[in-house]
Amino acid sequence: MFDPKQSPRAAACVILITSSFACAGLDDFKTEVTDEATIDGTYLMDTPSSLNFGGQYGNLQLSATKDFQDQGIDPDDVDAIYITGIVIEAINPEGARLDPIIRSLDFSISAQGQAEKLIGRSIIPDGELRIIELGSPSASGCSNAQYSDEMSCAANGAQWLSSSFAGMENIKDYATADSMSVTANVELKQKPLFTTTLRTTIKLLVDINLF
């Protein structure tokens, strides 16, 4: 028999139902993890180079992030974690164009006991491209006919790019490990004329087991 004392979140849900309030929305939440990397004159053209993230991507512990702490969520409470998007933008110089220097980007995750997994890869087209956003084409308003590895469409000032993107693929086993690392490789079109700092944001949807 279900005992609400064994699950504070479930007990809260029971109270809400009794009070005629809906529990919908408590079973998932969105969160983001962000890090920065710098492209400088040491990067070579036409050769994939590792982006050297300087923050949490090297040792990412999702359960210790503020959003998880605020929700009171432990790894055992999680049913699934989905990547819904990856956003790359220049923050120094702020708003700098990315298409003149970046030819391609790919992102992978790894964790102890798990094989490295590719989560996103894109070829960057020419154009006034200042924000790169990997995600679902339907979210950008692009039809399938408009959307391929060689094409892109603009939405809300961002460029939505196709790729082998792991959108809505469950990465729970990686994200709830003791630590997960995010790595990225970049291939350049030309040698950078100045140092560019990139901010990468990975958007996540966390599905919670309330009972």
C-alpha positions as CSV (number, residue, x, y, z in Angstrom):
1,M,0.0,0.0,0.0
2,F,1.3,3.5,-0.9
3,D,2.6,5.4,2.1
4,P,3.0,9.2,1.5
5,K,5.5,9.3,4.3
6,Q,7.9,7.4,2.1
7,S,7.9,10.1,-0.6
8,P,7.5,13.8,0.5
9,R,7.0,14.9,-3.1
10,A,4.2,12.3,-3.6
11,A,2.7,13.4,-0.3
12,A,2.6,17.0,-1.5
13,C,0.9,15.8,-4.7
14,V,-1.8,13.9,-2.7
15,I,-2.4,17.1,-0.6
16,L,-2.8,19.1,-3.8
17,I,-5.3,16.6,-5.3
18,T,-7.3,16.7,-2.0
19,S,-7.4,20.5,-2.3
20,S,-8.6,20.3,-5.9
21,F,-5.4,21.5,-7.4
22,A,-3.7,19.7,-10.4
23,C,-0.5,17.8,-9.9
24,A,0.4,18.1,-13.6
25,G,3.7,19.8,-14.1
26,L,5.3,18.5,-10.9
27,D,6.4,15.3,-12.7
28,D,9.0,17.1,-14.8
29,F,11.1,20.3,-15.0
30,K,13.5,22.0,-17.3
31,T,17.0,22.9,-16.5
32,E,20.2,24.1,-18.3
33,V,23.9,23.5,-17.8
34,T,26.3,26.0,-19.2
35,D,30.1,26.3,-19.7
36,E,32.5,28.4,-21.7
37,A,35.5,27.7,-24.0
38,T,37.9,29.9,-25.9
39,I,39.0,29.6,-29.6
40,D,42.3,31.4,-30.2
41,G,45.1,31.5,-32.7
42,T,46.5,28.1,-31.6
43,Y,43.6,26.2,-33.2
44,L,44.4,24.7,-36.6
45,M,42.3,24.9,-39.8
46,D,40.5,21.8,-41.2
47,T,41.5,19.7,-38.2
48,P,39.0,18.9,-35.4
49,S,40.2,20.4,-32.2
50,S,38.9,19.9,-28.7
51,L,37.0,22.9,-27.1
52,N,38.6,23.3,-23.7
53,F,35.7,24.0,-21.4
54,G,36.8,25.6,-18.2
55,G,33.9,24.9,-15.9
56,Q,31.4,22.3,-14.9
57,Y,31.3,20.3,-18.2
58,G,34.5,18.5,-17.1
59,N,32.9,17.0,-14.0
60,L,29.2,17.6,-14.2
61,Q,27.1,16.4,-11.2
62,L,23.5,17.2,-12.1
63,S,22.1,16.2,-8.7
64,A,24.3,18.9,-7.1
65,T,23.0,21.7,-9.4
66,K,20.7,24.4,-8.0
67,D,17.7,23.3,-9.9
68,F,17.9,19.8,-8.6
69,Q,18.5,21.0,-5.1
70,D,15.6,23.5,-5.3
71,Q,13.3,20.6,-6.4
72,G,14.6,18.3,-3.7
73,I,15.4,15.7,-6.4
74,D,17.7,12.7,-5.9
75,P,19.0,10.6,-8.8
76,D,16.7,7.8,-7.6
77,D,13.7,10.1,-8.2
78,V,14.5,10.5,-11.9
79,D,12.8,8.4,-14.6
80,A,14.5,10.0,-17.6
81,I,16.5,13.0,-18.7
82,Y,16.3,14.3,-22.2
83,I,18.4,16.8,-24.1
84,T,16.1,19.2,-25.9
85,G,18.6,21.6,-27.3
86,I,22.2,22.9,-27.5
87,V,22.9,26.6,-27.9
88,I,26.3,28.1,-28.8
89,E,26.9,31.8,-28.9
90,A,29.9,34.2,-28.6
91,I,30.1,36.2,-25.4
92,N,33.5,37.8,-26.1
93,P,33.4,39.6,-28.4
94,E,29.7,39.7,-27.6
95,G,27.4,38.8,-30.5
96,A,30.3,38.0,-32.8
97,R,29.5,36.1,-36.0
98,L,30.3,32.4,-35.8
99,D,29.9,31.3,-39.4
100,P,33.2,32.9,-40.7
101,I,35.4,30.7,-38.5
102,I,33.5,27.6,-37.5
103,R,33.0,24.8,-40.1
104,S,31.5,22.1,-37.8
105,L,30.8,21.3,-34.2
106,D,30.1,18.0,-32.4
107,F,29.2,17.3,-28.8
108,S,29.6,14.1,-26.8
109,I,28.9,12.9,-23.3
110,S,30.6,10.2,-21.2
111,A,30.3,8.8,-17.7
112,Q,31.9,6.0,-15.7
113,G,30.6,2.6,-17.0
114,Q,29.0,4.2,-20.1
115,A,30.3,4.4,-23.7
116,E,30.9,7.8,-25.1
117,K,27.7,9.1,-26.8
118,L,27.4,11.7,-29.5
119,I,24.6,14.1,-28.6
120,G,24.9,16.6,-31.5
121,R,26.8,17.4,-34.7
122,S,26.3,20.1,-37.3
123,I,28.0,21.6,-40.3
124,I,27.8,25.4,-40.0
125,P,26.5,27.2,-43.2
126,D,27.6,30.7,-44.3
127,G,25.3,33.5,-43.2
128,E,24.8,36.1,-40.5
129,L,25.1,33.4,-37.9
130,R,25.6,34.7,-34.3
131,I,23.7,32.0,-32.4
132,I,23.9,28.3,-33.2
133,E,21.0,26.2,-31.8
134,L,20.8,22.4,-32.3
135,G,17.3,21.1,-31.6
136,S,14.1,19.9,-33.0
137,P,13.1,21.4,-36.4
138,S,9.5,21.5,-35.3
139,A,10.4,23.8,-32.4
140,S,11.9,26.3,-34.9
141,G,8.9,26.2,-37.2
142,C,11.0,24.6,-40.0
143,S,9.3,22.0,-42.2
144,N,11.1,18.7,-42.9
145,A,11.5,19.8,-46.5
146,Q,13.4,22.9,-45.5
147,Y,15.6,21.1,-43.0
148,S,18.7,19.0,-43.9
149,D,22.4,18.8,-43.2
150,E,23.1,21.3,-46.0
151,M,20.3,23.8,-45.1
152,S,19.1,25.7,-42.1
153,C,16.3,28.2,-41.3
154,A,16.2,31.2,-38.9
155,A,13.9,31.4,-36.0
156,N,13.9,34.0,-33.2
157,G,17.3,35.3,-34.3
158,A,18.9,31.8,-34.0
159,Q,20.0,29.4,-36.6
160,W,18.6,25.9,-36.2
161,L,20.9,23.4,-37.7
162,S,20.4,19.8,-38.6
163,S,22.7,17.0,-37.5
164,S,22.7,13.6,-35.9
165,F,21.1,15.2,-32.9
166,A,20.2,13.1,-29.8
167,G,17.1,15.2,-29.1
168,M,14.6,13.4,-26.8
169,E,17.0,10.5,-26.2
170,N,17.1,9.4,-22.6
171,I,20.5,10.1,-21.1
172,K,19.6,9.2,-17.5
173,D,22.4,6.7,-17.1
174,Y,24.9,9.4,-17.9
175,A,23.3,12.3,-16.1
176,T,22.7,10.5,-12.8
177,A,26.2,8.9,-12.6
178,D,28.6,10.3,-10.0
179,S,29.8,12.6,-12.7
180,M,29.3,13.2,-16.4
181,S,31.6,15.0,-18.8
182,V,30.7,16.9,-21.9
183,T,33.2,17.3,-24.6
184,A,33.2,19.1,-28.0
185,N,35.3,19.2,-31.1
186,V,35.4,22.2,-33.5
187,E,36.7,22.4,-37.0
188,L,37.5,25.8,-38.3
189,K,37.2,27.4,-41.7
190,Q,40.0,29.8,-41.2
191,K,42.6,30.7,-38.5
192,P,41.0,33.1,-36.0
193,L,42.0,36.7,-36.3
194,F,41.1,37.3,-32.6
195,T,40.2,35.2,-29.6
196,T,36.6,34.3,-29.3
197,T,34.9,33.0,-26.1
198,L,31.9,30.7,-26.7
199,R,29.2,30.0,-24.2
200,T,27.5,26.6,-24.6
201,T,24.1,25.8,-23.0
202,I,22.7,22.3,-22.9
203,K,18.9,22.3,-22.3
204,L,17.5,19.4,-20.4
205,L,14.0,18.0,-19.6
206,V,14.0,16.0,-16.4
207,D,11.1,13.4,-15.9
208,I,10.5,12.6,-12.2
209,N,9.0,9.5,-10.7
210,L,6.7,10.9,-8.1
211,F,5.6,7.6,-6.5
